[in-house]
């Protein structure tokens, strides 16, 4: 006894129909709409992180420059008063740099009795006023 039965298909049942394709497209569109807010939030967070990293690097560069060039209170005050024009805009984010120096120690430091002076660098966004990075350090001074 031979049980081989042939399945007969008509042209109406072969392949994917138009309705199946439309349903699949609708499901994919719904999934992409669910994931779109995550993509937008990730892009915004990446931009914020890049601005903070740039501000931190700018703060670090200013502190290193002050430590390398200043060994007296007068020199530290001179470094603190130099404006930085390169900090104006980073990837469309306007930045403002502020450098402040603490008071020189009294009595005046000497080569045999050095002292330290505080030096603070702050980077803020000009458009929102938010502080992105700030750092305070002590610089060794050997003269007034």
C-alpha positions as CSV (number, residue, x, y, z in Angstrom):
1,X,0.0,0.0,0.0
2,X,1.4,3.3,-1.1
3,X,0.6,6.3,1.1
4,X,2.3,9.0,-0.9
5,X,-0.1,11.8,-1.1
6,X,0.6,14.8,-3.2
7,X,-0.1,18.3,-1.8
8,X,-1.8,20.3,-4.4
9,X,-1.5,24.1,-4.1
10,X,-3.2,26.7,-6.1
11,X,-1.8,29.9,-7.2
12,X,-3.7,31.8,-4.5
13,X,-1.8,30.0,-1.7
14,X,1.8,30.2,-2.9
15,X,4.3,32.7,-1.3
16,X,3.5,35.7,0.8
17,X,0.5,37.7,0.2
18,X,0.1,41.4,0.3
19,X,-1.6,41.3,3.7
20,X,1.2,39.4,5.3
21,X,3.8,42.0,4.0
22,X,1.7,44.9,5.2
23,X,1.4,43.3,8.7
24,X,5.1,42.7,8.8
25,X,5.8,46.3,7.9
26,X,3.4,47.5,10.5
27,X,5.1,45.4,13.2
28,X,8.6,46.7,12.2
29,X,7.3,50.3,12.2
30,X,5.8,49.8,15.7
31,X,9.1,48.4,17.0
32,X,11.1,51.2,15.5
33,X,8.8,53.8,17.1
34,X,9.4,52.2,20.5
35,X,13.2,52.3,20.0
36,X,13.3,55.9,18.6
37,X,13.3,57.6,22.1
38,X,16.2,55.5,23.2
39,X,18.2,56.5,20.2
40,X,17.4,60.2,20.7
41,X,18.2,60.1,24.4
42,X,21.5,58.3,23.6
43,X,22.5,61.0,21.1
44,X,21.7,63.8,23.6
45,X,23.6,62.1,26.4
46,X,26.6,61.6,24.1
47,X,26.7,65.3,23.2
48,X,26.5,66.2,26.9
49,X,29.3,63.8,27.8
50,X,31.5,65.2,25.0
51,X,31.0,68.8,26.2
52,X,31.9,67.7,29.8
53,X,35.0,65.9,28.6
54,X,36.1,68.9,26.5
55,X,35.6,71.2,29.6
56,X,37.6,68.8,31.8
57,X,40.4,68.8,29.3
58,X,40.4,72.6,29.1
59,X,40.5,72.9,32.9
60,X,43.4,70.4,33.1
61,X,45.4,72.2,30.4
62,X,45.0,75.5,32.2
63,X,46.1,74.1,35.6
64,X,49.1,72.4,33.9
65,X,50.0,75.7,32.2
66,X,49.8,77.6,35.5
67,X,52.0,75.1,37.3
68,X,54.6,75.0,34.5
69,X,54.9,78.8,34.0
70,X,54.4,80.2,37.5
71,X,56.7,80.0,40.4
72,X,55.9,83.3,42.1
73,X,52.7,84.9,43.3
74,X,53.0,87.6,40.6
75,X,53.5,85.0,37.9
76,X,50.4,83.0,39.1
77,X,48.4,86.2,39.1
78,X,49.6,86.9,35.5
79,X,48.5,83.4,34.3
80,X,45.1,83.8,36.0
81,X,44.5,87.2,34.2
82,X,45.3,85.9,30.7
83,X,42.1,85.4,28.7
84,X,41.6,82.2,26.8
85,X,39.9,82.8,23.4
86,X,40.1,79.1,22.2
87,X,37.5,78.1,24.8
88,X,34.6,80.0,23.1
89,X,32.8,77.2,21.3
90,X,33.1,73.4,21.3
91,X,30.9,71.5,18.8
92,X,28.3,74.2,19.0
93,X,28.4,74.5,22.8
94,X,29.5,78.0,23.9
95,X,32.0,77.7,26.8
96,X,33.3,80.3,29.2
97,X,36.5,79.9,31.2
98,X,37.1,81.5,34.6
99,X,40.5,81.4,36.4
100,X,40.9,82.7,40.0
101,X,43.8,82.8,42.3
102,X,43.8,82.8,46.1
103,X,45.7,85.3,48.2
104,X,49.5,85.2,48.4
105,X,50.8,83.9,51.7
106,X,52.1,86.3,54.3
107,X,55.0,86.4,55.0
108,X,56.1,86.3,51.4
109,X,57.5,82.9,50.3
110,X,61.2,82.5,49.5
111,X,63.3,79.8,47.9
112,X,64.3,78.5,51.3
113,X,60.7,78.8,52.7
114,X,58.3,78.1,49.8
115,X,54.5,78.2,50.2
116,X,51.4,77.5,48.1
117,X,48.7,79.5,46.6
118,X,45.3,78.2,45.5
119,X,44.3,78.3,41.8
120,X,40.8,77.5,40.6
121,X,39.7,77.0,37.0
122,X,36.0,76.8,36.1
123,X,34.3,76.1,32.7
124,X,30.7,77.0,32.3
125,X,28.2,76.9,29.4
126,X,27.6,80.4,28.2
127,X,24.1,79.6,26.9
128,X,22.7,77.9,30.0
129,X,25.1,79.0,32.7
130,X,25.7,75.4,33.8
131,X,29.1,74.6,35.3
132,X,30.6,71.7,33.3
133,X,34.0,71.4,35.1
134,X,35.8,73.0,37.9
135,X,39.1,72.2,39.6
136,X,41.1,73.7,42.4
137,X,44.8,73.1,43.0
138,X,47.7,74.5,45.0
139,X,50.7,75.9,43.2
140,X,54.1,75.9,44.9
141,X,55.5,79.5,44.9
142,X,59.0,80.4,45.9
143,X,58.7,84.2,45.7
144,X,56.2,87.0,45.8
